[in-house]
Amino acid sequence: MHSQHAEIAIVGAGPVGLALAAMLIARGMPPQNILLIDGKTAATAQQDPRTIALSYGSRQLLEHIHAWPATGTPITQIHISRRGSFGRSLIDCNDYALPALGAVCRYGDLVQALTATLERSGICILRPATVVGVEETEQGVHLQLADGSKIAARVMVQAEGGVFGTQAAKALHRDYQQSAIVATVHSSAAVPGRAFERFTDQGPLALLPQADGYALVWCARPESTERLLSLPDADFLQALQQAFGQRVGRFTQISARHSYALGLNAKPATTARSIAIGNAAQTLHPVAGQGLNLGLRDANVLASLLAKAVTPATLSQFDAERRSDRSITVQLTDVMARVFTGPDKSLPQDMLGISLGILDSLPSFKQAVAEHMMFGWR
């Protein structure tokens, strides 16, 4: 049992927590003033095979702290369509004079890149370590760890994201009655650099370019997800082909499949000495891939403020500065998750399909949507 002191205690050493620490150091905060706490070992985190989509804005933030993973696969185009509709929209990086709209990489590779950056700084990372109690006073926050250790800090940042349903009871909480199937899939005619977002009657189906294949995120109602997971590989690929179509040729191979429940949690509580960022603050539906990107923008703004003053006023200022970007991103994601999910051949779905085609004829509006997805509300 021992005690430690820090200016800032960051609970959660996933990408957002690690990025916050690196951003603080890049802005001149001494590493000894920061303490990172995480329940996983470094090896476990770096072996995580999940796939994540990073916007071009996130790439800029990560490159600034020398933590961009070299294994990322660029996204140069995003093709958006509605099943059963002729409407479609294509977002191309060349229209915005950018080398890419974003990139796809393994969660573990991003964690490894961020960890390597922090290890060079000499920062203290406690892991595996679990926080079992928090007491807040006027002067700071006292954390109790499972091994009996105690930590005193002026401010606590909660960056430990969880699966849907684990957030505070006071949060905005919506169950979409959907699950997501994730896997890696290969096809006979992959389109290099092109990501696909296909809206079906049960939810969005995304293919993200990764190495020589695609990362699949297929959202559907739980009963459909269970049925799809139980299918032999050949039958699953046939079902995917029917839902997606022929835009990448014939699906030829599928990896092991996993699923997780989907929902929305937002409006986190902020106290005088603690604040939440990333998935600890808002857990979003994966449509449009905005969750981690929103979290990295949280980290960037919080780092710029805490580097100037570690005070309750700073946390209040953070809430004010992040309110618009958070609100717009949460609402946009929520609307897309709900409105684009409905029965085929209904009037609302027909209109939405047509609207995708109209989007290409409204360059100013299309640019505003694309820029928000890449950089957030600015």
Phi, psi and omega in degrees: 000134178208169179240146178225155179233146178205157172290315185229125174254121179255116180264109182118111180250044168278191183303320183288316178296317178296318180296319178301314180299315181294323179292323177297315180295320179297335179266010172102002179283131178299135181304328182291349178273356184240138177230125178257137181231130180213146182279346181258154171286161179298320181296317180298315181295319184284345178266001181297121186272000183302152180256140179229149177254124180250130179287168178296325176298320177295322177300317179299317180296318182287324177295327180297330179256016176059045183227026177279124182290130184291345186270003183295142176260120184296144169254114180258339178218151173232119180259122184243128181213164178241126181300134179083007182232150179278343182291143174201160177224147179232120176259125186237134182299332180295334179291344183240014179054042179241150178289337180196157175278337182173201180204161179243133178211170175284141175306314182297326179292322178293316178300319180296318180295318179292318180297319179299320178298316182288324180298328178291338181275339182086016180294153178269124176239117177269116177199145352284133181212136184240130176279123181247351179201144179225130176233126182253136176236180178294332184269338183173203183232138177244123181252136176252126178264161184298331180274007179095351180292155180234144180230132175247131180218157177284327181218141174246131175250119178271109180238017181269096180285157179225175177286166183304135176101356183260359184282174183300148184297333182282357183288156167295123193228118179227129176262120182276000184054043178223155170234158178245131172265129179239141180190176171250133184230148177241153181222169185277343183217059180298146178257108185305131174078355183262125173263151181236135171236111185243121180267127180243177182291346180252350180147176181286148176235118183245139170240120182247126183298130180213115184054238181258015179223209180224143167275125182260132169231107186243111182265134181204170177294150186306321181293326177289321178300315180299318180295316181296321179294331183277350183286147168299159184306316183297318180289324177296315179298325178293319178295320178296319179300318181294321182284326187264322184100199190252016188295338177240025180079212183264133176286130190244336187206143179226141177276187173301142183254142177226162180220157174210152181288154182241148176184182179237129169231128181209186183058061180287157178280139173240133177249181182297331186237008180217151181208153180246144177224164178064215182295340175289338179261324181207123176253116189253160168297145185285355179304131181072358172058047187261348188304301182293322180297320176295321179296321178292327175292323173305310184299319182296315180291317181297320179298317181296328181279315182292333178295339179268321182198129179262082186219162174303325179298326178296318180294322176295321179295321177301311179305317182294317183288332183265354187300313185294309182298315179299312184297313182295317181294317179297313182294317179298315179296317181297315180298315180298320182294324184270313187287323181279004178247110182187172183294140175299153175066016171273157182300314179301320181289325176297318180294322179293321177298316178296323183296331177296322177290321180294328181305322180293339180266002178240076188300326181294314179293317178300318179296320179298317178296313181298318181292326177293319179296326182275324189234351184082179181281121184233000000 
